[in-house]
Amino acid sequence: MRALEFKSKIKNNQILVPTKLQSELRTNGEKDVRVIVLVDDSDIYDDLIFQQTTQSQFLKGYADSDSIYDN
């Protein structure tokens, strides 16, 4: 197997193959392919890191004397 790498977008639940690569994928019959889709999840990861950092920084500012405000 050989790899063809390209960036694309998912539109209407379809992955758009760049025109310049379409000719390499054309075949008269069936051709087996292995597909790996890497989805950019940096927004989700950034939100998770922000939430974890915020929690840990907030708790660092908590002192035993603050317990009078609990309840």
MOBEL-V643664 format. One record per backbone hydrogen bond with DSSP energy under -1.0 kcal/mol. CO is the residue of the C=O (numbers start at 1). NH is the residue of the N-H. If there is no record, write none. Layout:
[[CO | NH] [CO | NH]]
This chain:
[[9 | 16] [11 | 14] [14 | 11] [18 | 21] [18 | 22] [41 | 45] [42 | 46] [43 | 47] [44 | 48] [45 | 49] [46 | 50] [47 | 51] [48 | 52] [49 | 53] [50 | 54] [51 | 55] [52 | 56] [53 | 57] [54 | 58] [55 | 59] [56 | 60] [59 | 62] [63 | 66] [64 | 67] [66 | 69] [67 | 70]]
